[in-house]
Amino acid sequence: MFYASIVFVVNEKDEVLILKRSKMGSFPGVWALPGGKAEPGELPEETAAREVMEETQIHLPSDSLFFLHKMINGERDFYFFWSKVGDPKPVIDHEHQDWIWIDKAGVEEACGIPADPEVWIKFKNL
């Protein structure tokens, strides 16, 4: 079973962090939320926190992650979380080439990786 965790990282200005994927790997040059595949034995919450740390160097304490939605796509499960942070400056990894804080209202349009429409509805209603 494959699963991944994706995180809406929201700063104190109610902006959402999105990352521009590098030209190597999947979805080259596409803007997306932080997240990625689970490692063996990892819980979705652990995957979410680890992926955000690896991709941005932003630490998300376990009590700061809130479940938002589970999307099933064939044999793949995607867990969406959100977390409120202060105003950190991300330090991106080699899988990404840029980052930006974007207004919460514009994040769906800015993200190039499709998601279940229900994810966006739930996020906008937070």
Backbone torsions as a table, in degrees:
resi	resn	phi	psi	omega
1	MET	NA	127.7	177.7
2	PHE	-97.4	134.9	167.9
3	TYR	-147.2	158.5	179.1
4	ALA	-137.9	158.6	176.2
5	SER	-120.4	138.8	-178.9
6	ILE	-127.5	141.7	-172.7
7	VAL	-128.3	129.7	167.0
8	PHE	-84.7	103.2	177.1
9	VAL	-92.4	115.6	-172.9
10	VAL	-113.1	126.7	-179.7
11	ASN	-88.5	-178.7	-176.3
12	GLU	-67.9	-14.4	176.7
13	LYS	-92.9	6.7	-178.0
14	ASP	67.2	31.3	174.9
15	GLU	-100.2	154.3	-177.3
16	VAL	-111.5	137.6	178.8
17	LEU	-81.9	126.3	171.1
18	ILE	-125.8	151.3	-176.1
19	LEU	-119.9	141.2	176.4
20	LYS	-93.4	119.4	-177.2
21	ARG	-67.9	146.9	-179.7
22	SER	-68.6	169.8	-178.3
23	LYS	-75.5	-9.3	176.2
24	MET	-100.0	147.0	176.2
25	GLY	92.5	-166.7	-176.5
26	SER	-77.2	149.0	179.4
27	PHE	51.4	54.1	-177.2
28	PRO	-59.4	131.9	176.8
29	GLY	74.9	5.0	-177.0
30	VAL	-90.7	140.5	174.6
31	TRP	-81.9	134.8	-177.3
32	ALA	-153.0	162.9	173.5
33	LEU	-71.8	152.8	174.9
34	PRO	-63.9	146.1	177.3
35	GLY	157.4	175.2	179.6
36	GLY	176.4	-172.2	-175.0
37	LYS	-72.8	148.5	176.6
38	ALA	-75.6	149.9	170.7
39	GLU	-92.9	157.0	-178.0
40	PRO	-52.6	131.5	177.1
41	GLY	81.2	-0.3	-176.8
42	GLU	-85.1	139.5	172.8
43	LEU	-80.1	154.6	179.9
44	PRO	-54.1	-39.2	179.5
45	GLU	-65.0	-38.4	178.7
46	GLU	-67.3	-41.0	176.9
47	THR	-60.6	-45.3	-179.0
48	ALA	-58.2	-50.8	-178.5
49	ALA	-64.0	-43.0	-179.1
50	ARG	-64.4	-45.3	-178.5
51	GLU	-63.2	-42.6	178.3
52	VAL	-62.7	-42.0	178.6
53	MET	-63.9	-46.7	-179.3
54	GLU	-62.7	-41.2	-173.9
55	GLU	-83.6	-25.5	-171.9
56	THR	-133.2	-11.0	-173.6
57	GLN	63.5	23.1	174.2
58	ILE	-98.4	122.3	-179.8
59	HIS	-85.2	126.8	176.1
60	LEU	-113.3	106.3	176.2
61	PRO	-59.4	149.8	-175.6
62	SER	-58.0	-31.3	-179.8
63	ASP	-80.9	1.1	178.8
64	SER	-101.8	-3.6	-179.7
65	LEU	-97.2	128.7	-178.8
66	PHE	-123.6	129.9	179.8
67	PHE	-67.0	137.5	179.8
68	LEU	-116.7	-46.3	-171.7
69	HIS	-166.3	150.5	171.6
70	LYS	-118.4	125.2	178.8
71	MET	-112.6	129.5	178.2
72	ILE	-108.2	125.4	-179.3
73	ASN	-128.3	93.3	-175.9
74	GLY	66.4	-122.0	178.8
75	GLU	-96.9	16.7	-179.1
76	ARG	-115.6	133.8	175.9
77	ASP	-110.3	136.6	177.6
78	PHE	-122.1	122.8	179.0
79	TYR	-103.2	126.2	179.5
80	PHE	-106.9	134.0	178.3
81	PHE	-127.8	166.2	169.6
82	TRP	-134.9	154.3	179.9
83	SER	-150.0	137.1	178.1
84	LYS	-95.8	130.2	179.1
85	VAL	-125.3	172.3	177.4
86	GLY	-71.6	-111.6	177.9
87	ASP	-138.8	58.8	-177.4
88	PRO	-74.2	155.4	173.8
89	LYS	-101.6	112.7	-178.4
90	PRO	-63.9	146.9	170.9
91	VAL	-117.3	105.7	-171.3
92	ILE	-81.4	155.3	-179.8
93	ASP	-90.2	-175.2	-177.7
94	HIS	-69.4	-15.6	-179.8
95	GLU	-80.4	-5.6	-175.8
96	HIS	-132.7	156.8	-179.4
97	GLN	-119.2	-10.0	179.8
98	ASP	-164.4	167.7	176.5
99	TRP	-147.5	158.9	176.7
100	ILE	-157.4	146.3	169.5
101	TRP	-91.7	126.0	-176.5
102	ILE	-122.3	146.8	178.6
103	ASP	-55.2	137.7	-177.5
104	LYS	-52.3	-36.8	-177.7
105	ALA	-68.5	-22.9	-175.8
106	GLY	-104.1	2.0	-173.7
107	VAL	-67.3	-37.6	-179.1
108	GLU	-62.1	-44.4	-179.5
109	GLU	-67.3	-34.0	-176.9
110	ALA	-75.7	-29.1	-178.1
111	CYS	-76.8	129.6	-177.5
112	GLY	-94.3	-4.2	178.8
113	ILE	-100.9	120.1	-175.6
114	PRO	-66.7	151.3	176.7
115	ALA	-141.4	164.0	176.1
116	ASP	-53.8	127.6	-179.8
117	PRO	-53.9	-28.2	179.6
118	GLU	-63.8	-29.8	177.5
119	VAL	-59.5	-47.8	-176.6
120	TRP	-67.2	-39.0	178.8
121	ILE	-62.6	-47.1	-179.7
122	LYS	-63.1	-41.3	-179.3
123	PHE	-65.2	-44.7	-178.6
124	LYS	-64.6	-24.8	-179.3
125	ASN	-89.3	4.1	178.5
126	LEU	-66.9	NA	NA
